[in-house]
Amino acid sequence: NANKRVLINNPHDGSCRGLAFDGSGQRLWTICSDKYFRVMDEYGKEMNRFHTGDDKLNKMLRLDDNTVITGDDSGCVKIWDLRVDNNKLAANAAMEWHVHEDYISSFLHVPEKENTLLSGSGDGTLAIYDLRKPSAANTLRSEDQEAEITCIEVMKNGKKVVCGTQDGVMLIFTWGKWLDQSDRYPGHPETVDCSLKSDEKTLRTGSSDGLSRALQIQPNK
C-alpha cells in the first residue's frame, strides 16, 4: 500500500526537535525550541504540556510510558515523571544532571547493562549515568574526543560502545573504560548523522554525504 499523510499539525512556536510515540502508539510526545514538552492524541489535539526550564530542548528519549529523558542546549539532562496528577503533567524533573558543557546531541538507554544511560554532546564527550541510583555522584564523563558525538550504539554483546562523530570518525569505547576511546575508525567523508545496529558486529550508518553504509566492528571493515 502507498504511504499517505493522515495528519498535519503545527502545535509549536519554534522548531520541533524530538518526537516519540507512547507504548500504545496513540499518543505523540514532542519537544521544541519553545521549551515545552507536549502530548498530542491521534487527531493532533494537545492533551497536555509543561514548561521544561530555562534552556531549549534538543534531544528526547522515552524510557517507558511514565518516564522521559530530555537534553537541552546547555548540556543539562533531566528525567521527567509523566504520571498525570489532576489531569496535568508533572512539571518538575525527578532528577537532573549537569555533566556536559554544551548541547546534548545523542542518547542511548542500555537497560540490560545496569540500567545505564549514555549521552553524547557538542562538547565532544560521552557521559554515563547509573539510572538504578540516579545522582550526580553516579556519573562519569570521557575525555574530550574533539568532535561532537552524534549517535551511540552498543555492540559485541555489550562489550563495545560505538559513537558516530561530526568529523566522520567512528569512536569505539570498551564498556567500563570510559575515560577515552580504545579504537577509532575513519572513513566517512562527512558527519555521521545516525546509526542503527543490524547485529552484534554490524552497524548501519547514515552520513551527511547522502550515503548509507554498513560497518563491521572488530575487525573494522
C-alpha positions as CSV (number, residue, x, y, z in Angstrom):
1,N,0.0,0.0,0.0
2,A,1.1,3.5,-0.8
3,N,2.0,5.8,2.1
4,K,-0.3,8.7,2.7
5,R,-0.4,11.6,5.1
6,V,-3.2,11.3,7.6
7,L,-2.5,14.4,9.7
8,I,-0.7,17.7,9.6
9,N,-0.3,19.8,12.8
10,N,1.5,22.9,13.9
11,P,1.5,22.9,17.8
12,H,4.8,24.6,18.4
13,D,6.1,28.2,18.4
14,G,9.5,27.1,17.4
15,S,11.4,24.2,15.7
16,C,10.3,20.7,16.7
17,R,13.4,18.9,17.9
18,G,12.2,15.5,19.1
19,L,9.3,13.0,18.6
20,A,8.3,9.8,20.3
21,F,5.2,7.6,20.5
22,D,4.0,6.2,23.8
23,G,3.6,2.5,24.2
24,S,0.2,2.3,22.7
25,G,1.1,4.3,19.6
26,Q,-1.9,6.6,20.2
27,R,-0.1,9.4,21.8
28,L,2.7,11.6,20.3
29,W,5.3,13.3,22.5
30,T,7.1,16.3,21.2
31,I,9.8,18.7,22.4
32,C,10.6,22.1,20.9
33,S,12.9,25.1,21.0
34,D,10.0,26.9,22.7
35,K,11.0,24.9,25.9
36,Y,7.7,23.0,26.1
37,F,7.1,19.2,26.3
38,R,3.7,18.3,24.7
39,V,1.4,15.3,24.4
40,M,-0.9,15.0,21.4
41,D,-3.6,12.4,20.7
42,E,-4.0,10.6,17.3
43,Y,-6.1,13.5,16.0
44,G,-3.4,16.1,16.7
45,K,-5.2,17.6,19.7
46,E,-2.9,18.7,22.5
47,M,-3.7,16.7,25.7
48,N,-1.0,18.1,28.0
49,R,2.1,20.2,28.1
50,F,4.6,21.6,30.6
51,H,7.5,24.1,30.5
52,T,10.8,22.4,30.9
53,G,13.2,25.1,32.1
54,D,15.4,27.9,31.0
55,D,17.1,26.3,28.0
56,K,15.8,25.0,24.7
57,L,15.4,21.2,24.5
58,N,17.5,19.4,21.9
59,K,17.0,15.7,22.5
60,M,14.4,13.3,24.0
61,L,14.4,9.6,24.9
62,R,11.4,7.6,26.0
63,L,12.2,5.1,28.8
64,D,8.6,4.0,29.3
65,D,5.1,5.5,29.4
66,N,5.8,7.3,32.7
67,T,9.4,8.4,32.1
68,V,11.1,10.5,29.5
69,I,14.6,11.9,29.4
70,T,15.5,15.3,27.8
71,G,18.7,17.1,27.0
72,D,18.9,20.8,26.4
73,D,21.1,23.3,24.7
74,S,23.2,24.0,27.8
75,G,24.0,20.3,28.3
76,C,21.6,19.6,31.1
77,V,20.0,16.1,31.2
78,K,16.7,15.6,33.0
79,I,14.4,12.7,33.9
80,W,10.7,13.6,33.9
81,D,7.8,11.8,35.6
82,L,4.8,11.9,33.2
83,R,2.2,10.4,35.5
84,V,-0.9,12.6,35.4
85,D,-1.9,14.5,38.6
86,N,-5.3,16.2,38.4
87,N,-5.2,16.0,34.6
88,K,-1.9,17.9,34.4
89,L,1.5,16.5,33.7
90,A,4.2,16.8,36.4
91,A,6.2,20.0,35.8
92,N,9.2,19.1,38.0
93,A,12.1,17.0,36.9
94,A,12.7,13.9,39.0
95,M,16.4,14.2,38.5
96,E,18.8,16.4,36.6
97,W,22.5,16.3,35.7
98,H,24.9,19.0,34.6
99,V,27.7,16.9,33.3
100,H,28.2,18.3,29.8
101,E,29.3,21.8,28.8
102,D,27.4,22.0,25.5
103,Y,24.2,20.9,23.9
104,I,23.0,17.2,24.2
105,S,23.3,15.6,20.7
106,S,22.5,11.9,21.4
107,F,21.1,9.4,23.9
108,L,21.1,5.7,24.4
109,H,19.5,3.6,27.2
110,V,21.0,0.2,27.9
111,P,18.7,-1.5,30.5
112,E,20.5,-4.8,30.3
113,K,23.8,-3.2,31.5
114,E,23.0,-2.0,35.0
115,N,20.2,0.3,33.6
116,T,22.8,2.7,32.1
117,L,22.1,5.9,30.2
118,L,24.7,7.2,27.7
119,S,24.7,10.7,26.3
120,G,26.8,12.5,23.7
121,S,27.3,16.2,23.5
122,G,28.5,19.0,21.3
123,D,31.4,19.4,23.8
124,G,32.9,16.1,22.3
125,T,32.4,14.0,25.4
126,L,30.4,10.8,26.3
127,A,28.7,10.7,29.7
128,I,27.5,7.7,31.6
129,Y,24.6,7.6,34.2
130,D,23.5,4.9,36.6
131,L,19.7,5.0,36.5
132,R,19.4,2.5,39.3
133,K,20.7,5.2,41.7
134,P,20.3,8.5,39.8
135,S,22.6,11.1,41.5
136,A,25.4,13.4,40.5
137,A,27.9,11.0,42.2
138,N,26.9,8.1,39.9
139,T,28.1,9.7,36.7
140,L,31.2,9.5,34.6
141,R,32.4,11.5,31.6
142,S,35.0,10.8,28.9
143,E,37.8,13.0,27.9
144,D,37.2,15.4,25.0
145,Q,37.1,13.4,21.8
146,E,37.5,16.7,19.7
147,A,34.2,16.3,17.8
148,E,30.5,16.3,18.6
149,I,29.2,12.8,19.3
150,T,26.2,12.4,17.1
151,C,24.9,8.9,17.7
152,I,25.6,5.9,20.0
153,E,25.2,2.1,19.8
154,V,26.2,-0.8,22.0
155,M,27.9,-3.7,20.1
156,K,29.7,-7.0,20.6
157,N,27.1,-8.2,23.2
158,G,27.6,-5.2,25.4
159,K,31.4,-5.1,25.3
160,K,31.8,-2.1,23.0
161,V,30.1,1.3,22.6
162,V,30.4,2.8,19.1
163,C,29.9,6.5,18.6
164,G,29.5,8.5,15.4
165,T,31.0,11.9,15.2
166,Q,30.7,15.2,13.4
167,D,34.1,14.7,11.7
168,G,33.1,11.3,10.3
169,V,35.2,9.2,12.6
170,M,33.6,6.2,14.5
171,L,34.8,6.0,18.1
172,I,34.9,2.7,19.9
173,F,34.8,2.6,23.7
174,T,35.3,-0.6,25.8
175,W,32.4,-0.9,28.2
176,G,33.5,0.2,31.7
177,K,36.6,2.1,30.4
178,W,35.1,5.4,29.7
179,L,37.9,7.9,30.0
180,D,39.0,7.5,26.4
181,Q,38.2,5.6,23.2
182,S,40.0,2.3,22.7
183,D,39.9,2.5,18.9
184,R,38.8,4.9,16.2
185,Y,37.7,4.1,12.6
186,P,37.8,6.9,10.0
187,G,36.1,6.5,6.6
188,H,33.1,8.8,6.5
189,P,33.9,11.9,4.4
190,E,31.3,13.9,6.3
191,T,29.3,13.8,9.5
192,V,27.9,10.5,10.8
193,D,24.3,11.7,11.5
194,C,22.7,8.4,12.7
195,S,23.4,4.7,13.2
196,L,21.4,1.5,13.7
197,K,22.7,-1.9,14.8
198,S,22.0,-4.7,12.4
199,D,23.6,-7.4,14.6
200,E,26.3,-7.5,17.3
201,K,29.1,-6.8,14.8
202,T,27.4,-4.9,12.0
203,L,26.3,-1.3,12.2
204,R,24.4,0.8,9.6
205,T,25.3,4.5,9.4
206,G,23.7,7.5,7.7
207,S,26.1,10.3,6.7
208,S,25.7,13.9,5.5
209,D,27.1,12.9,2.2
210,G,23.8,11.2,1.5
211,L,25.1,7.6,1.7
212,S,24.1,4.7,4.0
213,R,27.0,2.4,4.9
214,A,27.4,-1.0,6.6
215,L,30.3,-1.3,9.0
216,Q,31.7,-4.3,10.8
217,I,33.2,-3.7,14.2
218,Q,36.4,-5.6,15.2
219,P,37.7,-6.4,12.8
220,N,36.8,-3.0,11.4
221,K,35.6,-3.2,7.8
